[in-house]
Amino acid sequence: MHTYVKLLQEISGRYAPSRILSFDMAHVLKAFQLMEDNDHISRELLCHELNLGEGSIKTLIKHLKMHNMVETSNVGTVMSSKGKKIFNHLQSCIPTECVVPYCSIAIGRYNYAVLVKNLRYVVRSGLEQRDAAIKIGALGATTLFYINKKIIIAGSTYDALRTEPSIRQLLLDNLKPEEMDVIIIGSDELDPRIAEHAAKTAALVTLMDHEKHGKYEF
């Protein structure tokens, strides 16, 4: 398991004898992104954007502080220098993301895409990514490759967006994929935050899986 993803797991892990936690490593990644975008961030904003209760946010911040990832003050929570270093490494692997409208490859009312760099060789059929999304309560996830200027569903050779050029262009413009990259679209019927969470969860699962193949390093 990659060092930085393992750290996210540790932050979202339970410290005995605490109760089972309601946040996971994708919530930690999203918290980092919010702090990067907003400098100091309030607990209220974290509650809303992460779709978690106040108690869960307090515990999340506590765990981040235990790992020296954040600093807190009266104006909110901000990443520490160590937190920024970890986030920069993660962002180099998952650099771009965007909202995707309903279409043939985005199966929910709400859909969210993330790009995972250089890990096409890790993914086979995309079932592991789909299952990771379903496990956190989302509708599912679609895994795509960018091959010969075509967007291909994992496990097939079919140009999935041949008849939907506007969706293809949206993904190209926002994600900027290259030949060895993976696009993962998380989907949900009820909440756009769950679709985003599903995409990030599936992306992190893909990063975790790369060590089995022994090829990719930061």
C-alpha positions as MATLAB code, in Angstrom:
seq = 'MHTYVKLLQEISGRYAPSRILSFDMAHVLKAFQLMEDNDHISRELLCHELNLGEGSIKTLIKHLKMHNMVETSNVGTVMSSKGKKIFNHLQSCIPTECVVPYCSIAIGRYNYAVLVKNLRYVVRSGLEQRDAAIKIGALGATTLFYINKKIIIAGSTYDALRTEPSIRQLLLDNLKPEEMDVIIIGSDELDPRIAEHAAKTAALVTLMDHEKHGKYEF';
ca = [
       0.000    0.000    0.000;
       1.365    3.403   -0.891;
       2.766    5.436    2.002;
       0.503    8.438    1.513;
      -2.693    6.454    1.037;
      -1.784    4.362    4.058;
      -1.484    7.583    6.047;
      -5.015    8.576    5.006;
      -6.196    5.197    6.245;
      -4.439    5.726    9.565;
      -6.012    9.163    9.985;
      -9.466    7.712    9.283;
      -8.835    4.660   11.454;
     -10.273    3.966   14.882;
      -8.258    4.439   18.036;
      -9.392    1.995   20.739;
     -11.700    2.138   22.536;
     -13.389    4.691   20.260;
     -16.586    3.822   18.416;
     -16.710    3.042   14.705;
     -15.994    6.189   12.709;
     -18.272    7.653   10.053;
     -15.481    9.135    7.930;
     -12.912    7.450    5.696;
      -9.810    8.271    3.673;
     -11.788    9.990    0.901;
     -13.215   12.398    3.500;
      -9.651   13.162    4.596;
      -8.623   13.894    1.003;
     -11.635   16.180    0.539;
     -10.803   17.999    3.784;
      -7.290   18.647    2.475;
      -8.728   19.984   -0.786;
     -11.077   22.319    1.082;
      -8.230   23.650    3.219;
      -6.102   24.167    0.106;
      -8.902   26.138   -1.572;
     -10.013   28.130    1.475;
      -6.862   28.513    3.606;
      -8.522   28.376    7.058;
     -11.742   26.378    7.031;
     -14.563   26.260    9.562;
     -16.098   23.152   11.073;
     -19.454   24.244    9.677;
     -18.117   24.211    6.125;
     -16.456   20.845    6.676;
     -19.762   19.443    7.982;
     -21.606   20.616    4.887;
     -19.047   19.684    2.240;
     -18.127   16.302    3.749;
     -21.749   15.446    4.581;
     -20.775   14.588    8.175;
     -22.095   15.560   11.601;
     -20.349   17.933   13.978;
     -19.102   15.096   16.199;
     -17.495   13.334   13.234;
     -15.806   16.553   12.108;
     -14.407   17.132   15.608;
     -12.979   13.608   15.577;
     -11.579   14.046   12.070;
      -9.779   17.243   13.082;
      -8.502   15.522   16.226;
      -7.031   12.698   14.138;
      -5.470   15.155   11.687;
      -3.848   16.993   14.596;
      -2.564   13.708   16.056;
      -0.683   13.163   12.786;
       0.489   16.815   12.668;
      -1.442   17.383    9.451;
      -3.312   20.520   10.544;
      -3.190   23.461   12.904;
      -6.262   25.029   14.516;
      -7.081   28.498   15.789;
     -10.109   30.702   16.436;
     -10.449   31.361   12.709;
     -10.528   27.689   11.712;
      -8.341   24.788   10.616;
      -5.412   25.019    8.201;
      -2.951   22.480    6.800;
       0.444   22.295    8.468;
       3.638   22.159    6.401;
       3.557   18.359    6.758;
      -0.088   18.301    5.671;
       0.707   20.384    2.577;
       3.543   18.040    1.648;
       1.262   15.007    1.860;
      -1.518   16.783   -0.019;
       0.838   17.834   -2.825;
       1.872   14.215   -3.339;
      -1.747   13.089   -3.446;
      -2.692   15.895   -5.810;
       0.073   14.851   -8.212;
      -1.714   11.476   -8.490;
      -5.293   12.822   -8.559;
      -4.759   16.251  -10.149;
      -8.050   17.097  -11.845;
     -11.779   16.507  -11.355;
     -15.119   17.795  -12.588;
     -18.893   17.396  -12.502;
     -20.340   15.303  -15.333;
     -23.951   15.470  -16.555;
     -26.051   12.345  -16.977;
     -24.989   10.440  -20.089;
     -24.333    6.893  -21.283;
     -21.202    6.510  -19.097;
     -22.422    8.543  -16.105;
     -25.295    6.533  -14.733;
     -26.724    8.700  -11.946;
     -28.580   11.965  -11.567;
     -25.332   13.269  -10.028;
     -21.941   12.316  -11.438;
     -18.395   13.331  -10.590;
     -15.170   12.478  -12.409;
     -11.577   12.318  -11.162;
      -8.362   11.639  -13.049;
      -5.808    9.155  -11.709;
      -2.364    9.573  -13.286;
      -0.369    6.799  -14.935;
      -2.236    3.805  -13.504;
      -4.045    2.328  -16.487;
      -2.054   -0.901  -16.115;
      -3.509   -1.411  -12.604;
      -7.156   -1.512  -13.705;
      -8.718   -4.454  -15.468;
     -12.504   -4.502  -15.689;
     -13.260   -1.603  -13.326;
     -15.230   -3.862  -10.983;
     -13.024   -3.033   -8.007;
     -13.684    0.682   -8.508;
     -17.421    0.088   -8.924;
     -17.565   -2.047   -5.786;
     -15.639    0.567   -3.778;
     -18.237    3.178   -4.763;
     -21.182    0.934   -3.922;
     -19.618    0.057   -0.567;
     -19.806    3.694    0.582;
     -23.467    3.928   -0.456;
     -23.209    5.400   -3.958;
     -24.972    4.141   -7.064;
     -21.682    3.012   -8.586;
     -18.617    4.080  -10.535;
     -17.527    3.893  -14.171;
     -13.836    3.450  -14.988;
     -12.487    4.757  -18.278;
      -9.220    4.849  -20.239;
      -7.995    7.403  -22.763;
      -6.487    5.395  -25.629;
      -5.653    6.685  -29.107;
      -7.731    9.805  -28.467;
     -10.745    7.680  -27.561;
     -12.451    7.268  -24.193;
     -12.823    3.542  -23.559;
     -14.733    1.795  -20.775;
     -12.353   -0.454  -18.812;
     -12.541   -4.029  -20.028;
     -13.689   -3.091  -23.533;
     -12.306   -1.649  -26.764;
     -15.391    0.387  -27.665;
     -15.257    4.161  -28.079;
     -17.797    4.927  -25.341;
     -18.442    8.556  -26.331;
     -18.490    8.230  -30.112;
     -22.042    9.577  -30.226;
     -21.644   12.056  -27.344;
     -18.911   14.466  -28.449;
     -19.913   17.166  -25.945;
     -19.318   14.809  -22.995;
     -16.032   13.690  -24.496;
     -14.893   17.291  -24.882;
     -15.970   18.147  -21.329;
     -13.775   15.360  -19.961;
     -10.833   16.311  -22.169;
     -11.060   20.005  -21.290;
     -11.454   19.526  -17.542;
      -9.397   16.416  -16.823;
      -6.731   16.594  -19.552;
      -6.122   12.827  -19.666;
      -3.057   11.195  -21.229;
      -2.525    7.678  -22.538;
      -1.700    5.936  -19.226;
      -4.291    7.772  -17.122;
      -7.558    6.505  -15.635;
     -10.848    8.423  -15.421;
     -13.273    7.355  -12.694;
     -16.837    8.681  -12.582;
     -18.732    8.239   -9.316;
     -22.532    8.334   -9.535;
     -25.463    8.764   -7.173;
     -29.177    9.432   -7.487;
     -29.658   11.537   -4.342;
     -26.640   13.670   -3.466;
     -23.792   15.176   -5.526;
     -21.505   14.898   -2.492;
     -21.937   11.129   -2.496;
     -21.067   10.979   -6.206;
     -17.883   12.955   -5.518;
     -17.068   10.808   -2.492;
     -17.534    7.664   -4.591;
     -15.139    8.906   -7.275;
     -12.470    9.817   -4.721;
     -12.888    6.506   -2.895;
     -12.488    4.527   -6.111;
      -9.453    6.629   -7.074;
      -7.765    5.954   -3.730;
      -8.513    2.234   -4.054;
      -6.759    2.360   -7.432;
      -3.721    4.033   -5.857;
      -3.656    1.370   -3.153;
      -3.692   -1.361   -5.774;
      -0.633   -0.125   -7.666;
       1.844   -1.639   -5.195;
       0.689   -5.119   -6.144;
       2.097   -4.427   -9.599;
       5.333   -2.882   -8.341;
       5.727   -0.279  -11.075;
       4.567    3.111   -9.917;
       6.174    5.463   -7.428;
       5.697    9.105   -6.534;
];
